[in-house]
Amino acid sequence: MERKTPDASSPAPKLRTPAQKQLLKRQQELEYWKRHSKQLRSRNLITGLTIGAFVVGLFSYTILSVRQEKIMEEIDDEAKIFVMKGPRTGANS
């Protein structure tokens, strides 16, 4: 039994072992990642910056809101004191 080596001109498909198929698939995946790694890196950077900007904005808004609540409480306290003392008129000042 002679075994023929497949030529480029032979119409018969190459028979590959599962290990060869896996190796070929891994090589194709590696080539894909090499070609698209720069694009993926830039997308990840944009996504990270967007999420970071959202977090910083939310944190700033929260701090500003709490600060305004404290200011409003101080104004309310001053208003209560003013109401308790009564209005300042020429007769009671």
mmCIF file of the C-alpha atoms, coordinates in Angstrom:
data_MODEL
# 
_entry.id   MODEL 
# 
loop_
_atom_site.group_PDB 
_atom_site.id 
_atom_site.type_symbol 
_atom_site.label_atom_id 
_atom_site.label_alt_id 
_atom_site.label_comp_id 
_atom_site.label_asym_id 
_atom_site.label_entity_id 
_atom_site.label_seq_id 
_atom_site.pdbx_PDB_ins_code 
_atom_site.Cartn_x 
_atom_site.Cartn_y 
_atom_site.Cartn_z 
_atom_site.occupancy 
_atom_site.B_iso_or_equiv 
_atom_site.pdbx_formal_charge 
_atom_site.auth_seq_id 
_atom_site.auth_comp_id 
_atom_site.auth_asym_id 
_atom_site.auth_atom_id 
_atom_site.pdbx_PDB_model_num 
ATOM 1  C CA . MET A 1 1  ? 0.000   0.000   0.000  1.00 0.00 ? 1  MET A CA 1 
ATOM 2  C CA . GLU A 1 2  ? 1.500   3.156   -1.163 1.00 0.00 ? 2  GLU A CA 1 
ATOM 3  C CA . ARG A 1 3  ? 0.607   6.380   0.469  1.00 0.00 ? 3  ARG A CA 1 
ATOM 4  C CA . LYS A 1 4  ? 0.336   9.338   -1.818 1.00 0.00 ? 4  LYS A CA 1 
ATOM 5  C CA . THR A 1 5  ? 1.265   12.752  -0.607 1.00 0.00 ? 5  THR A CA 1 
ATOM 6  C CA . PRO A 1 6  ? -1.337  15.349  -1.490 1.00 0.00 ? 6  PRO A CA 1 
ATOM 7  C CA . ASP A 1 7  ? -0.230  17.846  -4.106 1.00 0.00 ? 7  ASP A CA 1 
ATOM 8  C CA . ALA A 1 8  ? -1.567  21.294  -4.659 1.00 0.00 ? 8  ALA A CA 1 
ATOM 9  C CA . SER A 1 9  ? -3.134  19.989  -7.861 1.00 0.00 ? 9  SER A CA 1 
ATOM 10 C CA . SER A 1 10 ? -4.944  17.078  -6.179 1.00 0.00 ? 10 SER A CA 1 
ATOM 11 C CA . PRO A 1 11 ? -8.646  17.704  -5.573 1.00 0.00 ? 11 PRO A CA 1 
ATOM 12 C CA . ALA A 1 12 ? -8.753  15.552  -2.411 1.00 0.00 ? 12 ALA A CA 1 
ATOM 13 C CA . PRO A 1 13 ? -8.972  17.564  0.834  1.00 0.00 ? 13 PRO A CA 1 
ATOM 14 C CA . LYS A 1 14 ? -6.152  17.317  3.326  1.00 0.00 ? 14 LYS A CA 1 
ATOM 15 C CA . LEU A 1 15 ? -6.885  15.059  6.238  1.00 0.00 ? 15 LEU A CA 1 
ATOM 16 C CA . ARG A 1 16 ? -5.855  16.643  9.498  1.00 0.00 ? 16 ARG A CA 1 
ATOM 17 C CA . THR A 1 17 ? -5.644  15.212  12.936 1.00 0.00 ? 17 THR A CA 1 
ATOM 18 C CA . PRO A 1 18 ? -7.591  16.935  15.741 1.00 0.00 ? 18 PRO A CA 1 
ATOM 19 C CA . ALA A 1 19 ? -4.322  18.293  17.104 1.00 0.00 ? 19 ALA A CA 1 
ATOM 20 C CA . GLN A 1 20 ? -3.479  19.857  13.739 1.00 0.00 ? 20 GLN A CA 1 
ATOM 21 C CA . LYS A 1 21 ? -6.961  21.375  13.513 1.00 0.00 ? 21 LYS A CA 1 
ATOM 22 C CA . GLN A 1 22 ? -6.606  22.835  16.990 1.00 0.00 ? 22 GLN A CA 1 
ATOM 23 C CA . LEU A 1 23 ? -3.167  24.232  16.158 1.00 0.00 ? 23 LEU A CA 1 
ATOM 24 C CA . LEU A 1 24 ? -4.496  25.819  12.974 1.00 0.00 ? 24 LEU A CA 1 
ATOM 25 C CA . LYS A 1 25 ? -7.422  27.333  14.871 1.00 0.00 ? 25 LYS A CA 1 
ATOM 26 C CA . ARG A 1 26 ? -5.084  28.735  17.544 1.00 0.00 ? 26 ARG A CA 1 
ATOM 27 C CA . GLN A 1 27 ? -2.841  30.256  14.884 1.00 0.00 ? 27 GLN A CA 1 
ATOM 28 C CA . GLN A 1 28 ? -5.827  31.907  13.217 1.00 0.00 ? 28 GLN A CA 1 
ATOM 29 C CA . GLU A 1 29 ? -7.006  33.299  16.570 1.00 0.00 ? 29 GLU A CA 1 
ATOM 30 C CA . LEU A 1 30 ? -3.519  34.647  17.287 1.00 0.00 ? 30 LEU A CA 1 
ATOM 31 C CA . GLU A 1 31 ? -3.422  36.396  13.910 1.00 0.00 ? 31 GLU A CA 1 
ATOM 32 C CA . TYR A 1 32 ? -6.864  37.874  14.559 1.00 0.00 ? 32 TYR A CA 1 
ATOM 33 C CA . TRP A 1 33 ? -5.810  39.288  17.933 1.00 0.00 ? 33 TRP A CA 1 
ATOM 34 C CA . LYS A 1 34 ? -2.566  40.651  16.493 1.00 0.00 ? 34 LYS A CA 1 
ATOM 35 C CA . ARG A 1 35 ? -4.496  42.504  13.781 1.00 0.00 ? 35 ARG A CA 1 
ATOM 36 C CA . HIS A 1 36 ? -7.217  43.879  16.057 1.00 0.00 ? 36 HIS A CA 1 
ATOM 37 C CA . SER A 1 37 ? -5.337  44.535  19.308 1.00 0.00 ? 37 SER A CA 1 
ATOM 38 C CA . LYS A 1 38 ? -4.709  48.232  18.606 1.00 0.00 ? 38 LYS A CA 1 
ATOM 39 C CA . GLN A 1 39 ? -8.367  48.851  17.819 1.00 0.00 ? 39 GLN A CA 1 
ATOM 40 C CA . LEU A 1 40 ? -9.477  46.979  20.931 1.00 0.00 ? 40 LEU A CA 1 
ATOM 41 C CA . ARG A 1 41 ? -7.018  48.886  23.108 1.00 0.00 ? 41 ARG A CA 1 
ATOM 42 C CA . SER A 1 42 ? -8.358  52.222  21.900 1.00 0.00 ? 42 SER A CA 1 
ATOM 43 C CA . ARG A 1 43 ? -11.961 51.103  22.476 1.00 0.00 ? 43 ARG A CA 1 
ATOM 44 C CA . ASN A 1 44 ? -11.089 49.936  25.977 1.00 0.00 ? 44 ASN A CA 1 
ATOM 45 C CA . LEU A 1 45 ? -9.374  53.257  26.691 1.00 0.00 ? 45 LEU A CA 1 
ATOM 46 C CA . ILE A 1 46 ? -12.400 55.235  25.526 1.00 0.00 ? 46 ILE A CA 1 
ATOM 47 C CA . THR A 1 47 ? -14.727 53.041  27.578 1.00 0.00 ? 47 THR A CA 1 
ATOM 48 C CA . GLY A 1 48 ? -12.537 53.390  30.668 1.00 0.00 ? 48 GLY A CA 1 
ATOM 49 C CA . LEU A 1 49 ? -12.329 57.160  30.342 1.00 0.00 ? 49 LEU A CA 1 
ATOM 50 C CA . THR A 1 50 ? -16.096 57.386  29.865 1.00 0.00 ? 50 THR A CA 1 
ATOM 51 C CA . ILE A 1 51 ? -16.801 55.316  32.964 1.00 0.00 ? 51 ILE A CA 1 
ATOM 52 C CA . GLY A 1 52 ? -14.214 57.307  34.933 1.00 0.00 ? 52 GLY A CA 1 
ATOM 53 C CA . ALA A 1 53 ? -15.748 60.622  33.854 1.00 0.00 ? 53 ALA A CA 1 
ATOM 54 C CA . PHE A 1 54 ? -19.192 59.381  34.885 1.00 0.00 ? 54 PHE A CA 1 
ATOM 55 C CA . VAL A 1 55 ? -17.922 58.322  38.321 1.00 0.00 ? 55 VAL A CA 1 
ATOM 56 C CA . VAL A 1 56 ? -16.122 61.624  38.898 1.00 0.00 ? 56 VAL A CA 1 
ATOM 57 C CA . GLY A 1 57 ? -19.197 63.563  37.778 1.00 0.00 ? 57 GLY A CA 1 
ATOM 58 C CA . LEU A 1 58 ? -21.504 61.568  40.022 1.00 0.00 ? 58 LEU A CA 1 
ATOM 59 C CA . PHE A 1 59 ? -19.157 61.985  42.980 1.00 0.00 ? 59 PHE A CA 1 
ATOM 60 C CA . SER A 1 60 ? -18.870 65.744  42.380 1.00 0.00 ? 60 SER A CA 1 
ATOM 61 C CA . TYR A 1 61 ? -22.636 66.105  42.077 1.00 0.00 ? 61 TYR A CA 1 
ATOM 62 C CA . THR A 1 62 ? -23.149 64.191  45.326 1.00 0.00 ? 62 THR A CA 1 
ATOM 63 C CA . ILE A 1 63 ? -20.627 66.314  47.221 1.00 0.00 ? 63 ILE A CA 1 
ATOM 64 C CA . LEU A 1 64 ? -22.142 69.504  45.820 1.00 0.00 ? 64 LEU A CA 1 
ATOM 65 C CA . SER A 1 65 ? -25.655 68.375  46.810 1.00 0.00 ? 65 SER A CA 1 
ATOM 66 C CA . VAL A 1 66 ? -24.610 67.593  50.371 1.00 0.00 ? 66 VAL A CA 1 
ATOM 67 C CA . ARG A 1 67 ? -22.834 70.943  50.621 1.00 0.00 ? 67 ARG A CA 1 
ATOM 68 C CA . GLN A 1 68 ? -25.962 72.739  49.380 1.00 0.00 ? 68 GLN A CA 1 
ATOM 69 C CA . GLU A 1 69 ? -28.112 70.857  51.901 1.00 0.00 ? 69 GLU A CA 1 
ATOM 70 C CA . LYS A 1 70 ? -25.855 72.086  54.711 1.00 0.00 ? 70 LYS A CA 1 
ATOM 71 C CA . ILE A 1 71 ? -26.079 75.641  53.399 1.00 0.00 ? 71 ILE A CA 1 
ATOM 72 C CA . MET A 1 72 ? -29.870 75.350  53.137 1.00 0.00 ? 72 MET A CA 1 
ATOM 73 C CA . GLU A 1 73 ? -30.049 74.051  56.717 1.00 0.00 ? 73 GLU A CA 1 
ATOM 74 C CA . GLU A 1 74 ? -28.036 77.077  57.879 1.00 0.00 ? 74 GLU A CA 1 
ATOM 75 C CA . ILE A 1 75 ? -30.339 79.412  55.964 1.00 0.00 ? 75 ILE A CA 1 
ATOM 76 C CA . ASP A 1 76 ? -33.375 77.644  57.456 1.00 0.00 ? 76 ASP A CA 1 
ATOM 77 C CA . ASP A 1 77 ? -31.914 78.041  60.949 1.00 0.00 ? 77 ASP A CA 1 
ATOM 78 C CA . GLU A 1 78 ? -31.338 81.752  60.320 1.00 0.00 ? 78 GLU A CA 1 
ATOM 79 C CA . ALA A 1 79 ? -34.898 82.090  58.999 1.00 0.00 ? 79 ALA A CA 1 
ATOM 80 C CA . LYS A 1 80 ? -36.312 80.352  62.094 1.00 0.00 ? 80 LYS A CA 1 
ATOM 81 C CA . ILE A 1 81 ? -34.387 82.727  64.339 1.00 0.00 ? 81 ILE A CA 1 
ATOM 82 C CA . PHE A 1 82 ? -35.639 85.682  62.322 1.00 0.00 ? 82 PHE A CA 1 
ATOM 83 C CA . VAL A 1 83 ? -39.256 84.454  62.562 1.00 0.00 ? 83 VAL A CA 1 
ATOM 84 C CA . MET A 1 84 ? -38.909 83.907  66.310 1.00 0.00 ? 84 MET A CA 1 
ATOM 85 C CA . LYS A 1 85 ? -37.536 87.402  66.874 1.00 0.00 ? 85 LYS A CA 1 
ATOM 86 C CA . GLY A 1 86 ? -40.215 88.909  64.711 1.00 0.00 ? 86 GLY A CA 1 
ATOM 87 C CA . PRO A 1 87 ? -39.871 91.462  62.001 1.00 0.00 ? 87 PRO A CA 1 
ATOM 88 C CA . ARG A 1 88 ? -37.666 94.458  62.571 1.00 0.00 ? 88 ARG A CA 1 
ATOM 89 C CA . THR A 1 89 ? -39.665 97.609  62.450 1.00 0.00 ? 89 THR A CA 1 
ATOM 90 C CA . GLY A 1 90 ? -38.907 101.111 63.522 1.00 0.00 ? 90 GLY A CA 1 
ATOM 91 C CA . ALA A 1 91 ? -40.873 100.554 66.757 1.00 0.00 ? 91 ALA A CA 1 
ATOM 92 C CA . ASN A 1 92 ? -38.955 97.480  68.000 1.00 0.00 ? 92 ASN A CA 1 
ATOM 93 C CA . SER A 1 93 ? -35.420 97.988  66.671 1.00 0.00 ? 93 SER A CA 1 
# 
